[in-house]
Amino acid sequence: MKKEHAIHSAIAGLIALGALATSVPAFAANAPVEKCFGINAPHMNDCAVANSSHSCAGQASKADEKDAFVLVPHGTCHKIEGGSLTPGI
């Protein structure tokens, strides 16, 4: 299970780094995106929901926060282990 968590965190980190490498308007213009909750790496989230302990990008202090999201290409979130289109509790 820990090995799967490490792999999952690595994938989330790569996705987040890819999103950071391109500007948000260019990323959004090239392809539709969706909010994928629960797959962030520490300090690598795009934003969070209103009832979260933080308000926005880069403020998630731990990995896989259920209410922090990362923008991913549309249709990708359900393919990522732990990814959800809705925030968790």
Backbone as CSV, one residue per row, in Angstrom:
resi,resn,N_x,N_y,N_z,CA_x,CA_y,CA_z,C_x,C_y,C_z
1,MET,0.817,-1.191,0.000,0.000,0.000,0.000,0.862,1.257,0.000
2,LYS,1.966,1.253,0.769,2.826,2.433,0.814,3.491,2.671,-0.536
3,LYS,3.825,1.590,-1.236,4.430,1.738,-2.556,3.435,2.380,-3.511
4,GLU,2.163,1.967,-3.443,1.137,2.553,-4.288,0.960,4.031,-3.963
5,HIS,1.013,4.374,-2.681,0.870,5.776,-2.272,2.027,6.602,-2.822
6,ALA,3.223,6.067,-2.787,4.387,6.778,-3.305,4.261,6.991,-4.808
7,ILE,3.808,5.988,-5.518,3.618,6.099,-6.964,2.528,7.124,-7.263
8,HIS,1.442,7.054,-6.515,0.331,7.987,-6.682,0.800,9.422,-6.443
9,SER,1.573,9.642,-5.407,2.079,10.981,-5.106,3.028,11.470,-6.193
10,ALA,3.839,10.572,-6.717,4.763,10.946,-7.793,3.996,11.364,-9.045
11,ILE,2.953,10.626,-9.381,2.136,10.970,-10.549,1.459,12.316,-10.342
12,ALA,0.916,12.537,-9.163,0.267,13.815,-8.869,1.266,14.964,-8.974
13,GLY,2.476,14.738,-8.496,3.514,15.761,-8.584,3.873,16.088,-10.019
14,LEU,3.969,15.062,-10.853,4.284,15.287,-12.264,3.176,16.053,-12.965
15,ILE,1.940,15.714,-12.652,0.807,16.439,-13.232,0.846,17.896,-12.798
16,ALA,1.081,18.112,-11.516,1.126,19.484,-11.001,2.275,20.266,-11.624
17,LEU,3.438,19.650,-11.754,4.571,20.333,-12.369,4.292,20.661,-13.831
18,GLY,3.623,19.757,-14.512,3.259,20.022,-15.903,2.324,21.200,-16.023
19,ALA,1.382,21.299,-15.097,0.449,22.422,-15.105,1.169,23.722,-14.794
20,LEU,2.148,23.683,-13.907,2.904,24.882,-13.575,3.829,25.312,-14.703
21,ALA,4.276,24.366,-15.493,5.219,24.679,-16.563,4.582,25.514,-17.662
22,THR,3.287,25.416,-17.805,2.582,26.216,-18.797,1.742,27.247,-18.067
23,SER,1.506,28.333,-18.721,0.661,29.348,-18.075,-0.768,28.854,-18.060
24,VAL,-1.534,29.269,-17.090,-2.914,28.804,-16.952,-3.749,29.162,-18.170
25,PRO,-3.686,30.397,-18.706,-4.489,30.677,-19.895,-4.112,29.806,-21.090
26,ALA,-2.817,29.554,-21.293,-2.403,28.710,-22.410,-2.852,27.273,-22.187
27,PHE,-2.754,26.795,-20.959,-3.175,25.438,-20.624,-4.665,25.292,-20.890
28,ALA,-5.460,26.263,-20.465,-6.906,26.212,-20.627,-7.298,26.361,-22.093
29,ALA,-6.539,27.143,-22.856,-6.875,27.370,-24.258,-6.601,26.134,-25.115
30,ASN,-5.617,25.339,-24.728,-5.250,24.174,-25.531,-6.196,23.001,-25.352
31,ALA,-6.732,22.829,-24.165,-7.599,21.681,-23.905,-8.495,21.978,-22.714
32,PRO,-9.692,21.406,-22.714,-10.556,21.588,-21.540,-9.958,20.874,-20.326
33,VAL,-10.146,21.458,-19.161,-9.605,20.887,-17.937,-10.730,20.619,-16.947
34,GLU,-10.410,19.816,-15.935,-11.349,19.553,-14.849,-10.603,19.589,-13.535
35,LYS,-11.332,19.889,-12.472,-10.757,19.894,-11.133,-10.722,18.459,-10.634
36,CYS,-9.544,18.013,-10.229,-9.390,16.656,-9.708,-8.957,16.766,-8.244
37,PHE,-9.828,16.376,-7.345,-9.589,16.481,-5.906,-8.876,15.239,-5.388
38,GLY,-8.025,15.430,-4.381,-7.412,14.318,-3.667,-6.147,13.756,-4.262
39,ILE,-5.530,14.444,-5.213,-4.316,13.896,-5.835,-3.120,14.842,-5.736
40,ASN,-3.248,15.885,-4.960,-2.175,16.879,-4.908,-0.943,16.379,-4.158
41,ALA,0.196,16.926,-4.530,1.431,16.758,-3.764,1.498,17.943,-2.795
42,PRO,2.299,17.855,-1.735,2.378,18.993,-0.810,2.750,20.295,-1.533
43,HIS,1.995,21.331,-1.285,2.196,22.669,-1.852,2.115,22.691,-3.371
44,MET,1.430,21.716,-3.965,1.308,21.639,-5.416,-0.153,21.550,-5.848
45,ASN,-1.029,22.257,-5.144,-2.432,22.269,-5.528,-2.735,23.529,-6.321
46,ASP,-3.797,23.490,-7.121,-4.191,24.674,-7.882,-5.107,25.566,-7.058
47,CYS,-5.940,25.005,-6.236,-6.781,25.796,-5.347,-7.519,24.855,-4.396
48,ALA,-8.496,25.371,-3.671,-9.233,24.552,-2.710,-10.658,25.060,-2.574
49,VAL,-11.515,24.272,-1.956,-12.897,24.690,-1.746,-12.986,25.655,-0.567
50,ALA,-14.106,26.343,-0.473,-14.262,27.420,0.507,-14.127,26.966,1.957
51,ASN,-14.550,25.760,2.289,-14.498,25.325,3.686,-13.168,24.669,4.062
52,SER,-12.161,24.853,3.228,-10.849,24.241,3.456,-10.043,25.016,4.492
53,SER,-8.969,24.417,4.940,-8.064,25.070,5.886,-7.134,26.053,5.179
54,HIS,-7.173,26.096,3.864,-6.391,27.058,3.089,-7.247,27.580,1.951
55,SER,-6.808,28.670,1.362,-7.672,29.322,0.395,-7.300,29.125,-1.063
56,CYS,-6.039,28.827,-1.353,-5.759,28.732,-2.782,-4.448,28.036,-3.113
57,ALA,-3.925,28.351,-4.280,-2.809,27.628,-4.891,-1.573,27.530,-4.002
58,GLY,-1.016,26.322,-3.969,0.230,26.079,-3.267,0.137,26.021,-1.759
59,GLN,-1.062,26.063,-1.195,-1.193,26.111,0.252,-1.561,24.777,0.896
60,ALA,-1.703,23.732,0.128,-1.984,22.408,0.694,-0.720,21.896,1.377
61,SER,-0.769,21.691,2.675,0.440,21.323,3.413,0.776,19.841,3.334
62,LYS,-0.167,19.007,2.939,0.104,17.577,2.847,-0.454,17.020,1.538
63,ALA,0.009,15.855,1.171,-0.413,15.217,-0.070,-1.818,14.659,0.046
64,ASP,-2.464,14.557,-1.084,-3.763,13.890,-1.223,-4.863,14.490,-0.357
65,GLU,-4.871,15.807,-0.192,-5.950,16.446,0.561,-7.243,16.309,-0.236
66,LYS,-8.284,15.833,0.409,-9.543,15.535,-0.271,-10.281,16.771,-0.755
67,ASP,-9.935,17.962,-0.217,-10.622,19.172,-0.638,-9.731,20.101,-1.456
68,ALA,-8.522,19.675,-1.800,-7.631,20.451,-2.657,-7.658,19.837,-4.053
69,PHE,-7.633,20.690,-5.063,-7.670,20.134,-6.413,-6.467,20.544,-7.238
70,VAL,-6.262,19.757,-8.293,-5.259,20.006,-9.310,-6.013,19.999,-10.632
71,LEU,-5.717,20.950,-11.517,-6.341,20.949,-12.834,-5.666,19.902,-13.710
72,VAL,-6.474,19.041,-14.295,-5.967,17.989,-15.182,-6.775,18.030,-16.479
73,PRO,-6.244,17.480,-17.559,-7.014,17.434,-18.802,-8.355,16.723,-18.591
74,HIS,-9.392,17.238,-19.229,-10.738,16.685,-19.078,-10.746,15.184,-19.387
75,GLY,-11.409,14.425,-18.523,-11.517,12.982,-18.700,-10.388,12.188,-18.074
76,THR,-9.453,12.858,-17.417,-8.286,12.195,-16.843,-8.471,11.828,-15.380
77,CYS,-9.195,12.641,-14.632,-9.269,12.482,-13.179,-9.713,11.087,-12.756
78,HIS,-10.746,10.563,-13.399,-11.256,9.244,-12.989,-10.263,8.117,-13.252
79,LYS,-9.218,8.390,-14.041,-8.198,7.383,-14.328,-7.079,7.373,-13.286
80,ILE,-7.021,8.403,-12.439,-5.959,8.524,-11.445,-6.445,7.960,-10.115
81,GLU,-5.698,7.041,-9.554,-6.073,6.433,-8.274,-6.212,7.519,-7.212
82,GLY,-7.360,7.549,-6.552,-7.613,8.531,-5.508,-8.222,9.817,-6.033
83,GLY,-8.287,9.994,-7.347,-8.849,11.210,-7.942,-10.363,11.227,-7.869
84,SER,-10.917,12.403,-7.623,-12.362,12.562,-7.549,-12.756,13.912,-8.133
85,LEU,-13.881,13.949,-8.822,-14.376,15.199,-9.395,-15.106,16.054,-8.361
86,THR,-15.331,15.495,-7.185,-15.986,16.244,-6.112,-15.092,16.233,-4.877
87,PRO,-15.109,17.334,-4.101,-14.265,17.372,-2.903,-14.741,16.374,-1.853
88,GLY,-13.812,15.771,-1.166,-14.134,14.841,-0.083,-14.164,15.557,1.248
89,ILE,-14.474,14.804,2.253,-14.544,15.380,3.610,-13.239,15.122,4.328
